[in-house]
Amino acid sequence: MRKNMKIPFKLISLSVFFLILLVALSCTLDITPPTSMRFSAQVTIIDTTAEGMDSLVSGANVTMQSITYGDIHEAQTNSLGIVLFHNLLPDRYNILASGNRVDLTEIIIINGQLQDTSLFIENNDTLDLSIIAQTSRTSALVISEIYYTGAIANPVPQYFHDQFTEIYNNSSQTIYLDSLLIADVEYGFADDSVIHAVHAYMFPGDGDDYPIEPGQLIVVAQDAIDHSPYPINSVNLLDADFEYYVADKGDVDNNSVTNMIQIHHKYGIDFLYSVFNNAVLLMDVKEPFKLGYDEFNCILLPKQSVVDGIEYRDNVAEFNMKRVDESIDGGLTGGIPAYSSQSVERYIDRYEEGRMILMDNNNSSLDFHVLKPPTPGWIQEEVAE
């Protein structure tokens, strides 16, 4: 019979010592590059749709986000459209720019970005970067809140039928919702001249049936029922103004709430907003079936018909995965987990004669904040700093 071997106590103690030392070193390891590797970068924002000095976007907000280390640097461009950043680490960066200019009486929104760009420098020179910005215009109607994450499991898991979209009249004029569309966007076509819509639903009416007054909110529910009782413990959408209804899929229908008109429905028992990432658009399309469909059974809609749009992701650093370009949304909102009962809501920019004006840079990174719990039908009094 083989005898049990005895390991000397000193050997055990020495092994334990080195193990503790290894753990201590690993806990204190700093992967940040040394200060000597830091550099400066000059960023110029250019608007090719303007002429002369107007093409140099002054007063634009520029953000440099280090993807690996999470460092964020923010500054504004000077009168020549230039901003200088110092003390940057070599890394991959997302660089975002957002500004505006006045064209006669209209405000032109300017957004641009460089996605996942590797930056490093030698010989202590300043890195010179340019961003060619895209332009868009402010909207009378804006998506003021979107609740897409779904409810916390309590105890029902993965519940998303409480989703809703809230639309706000940000102007001083009465607008009509009749025949406007709400659509969501397929990934992989951001640079196309058309929108590849997975789903598209239209507001009913003949032109003047559904007014939305200045400062008024309307709520479009996935299911216009009260989701607040146990076991869901979510929001009450009985007072929603409209609801999506998928007639041939066994969907819930609240007969007291006006149904949206189904234009295109690719899949699902509801018009489900992805709980992870999506782009949701409000559109004014006169002939929604004119352009037909793509090979993936998405309906094609003209990009110039977008009234307002919002794009969200659970990881807001993934700009290379965006579904729409800067002419619609120059940023990303979200950064929140699925099934967390959190929404994203537009900041209040200012008040005019007691009426809220919501922030509209056509850049969800700047315009929205995370909200818990969601607030269908009203705006939380939170103003961007």
Secondary structure by P-SEA (a helix, b strand, c coil): ccccccccaaaaaaaaaaaaaaaaaaaaccccccccccbbbbbbbbbcccccccccccbbbbbbbbcccbbbbbbbbccccbbbbccccccbbbbbbbcccccccbbbbbbbbbcccccccccbbbbbbbbbbbbbbbbccccccccccccccccccccccccbbbbbccccbbbbccccccccccccccccccccccbbbbbbcccccccccccbbbbbbccccccccccccccccccccbbbbbcccccccccccccccccccccccccccccccccccccccccccccccccccbbbbbccccccbbbbbccccccccccccccccccccccccccccbbbbbcccccccccccccccccccccbbbbcccccccccccccc
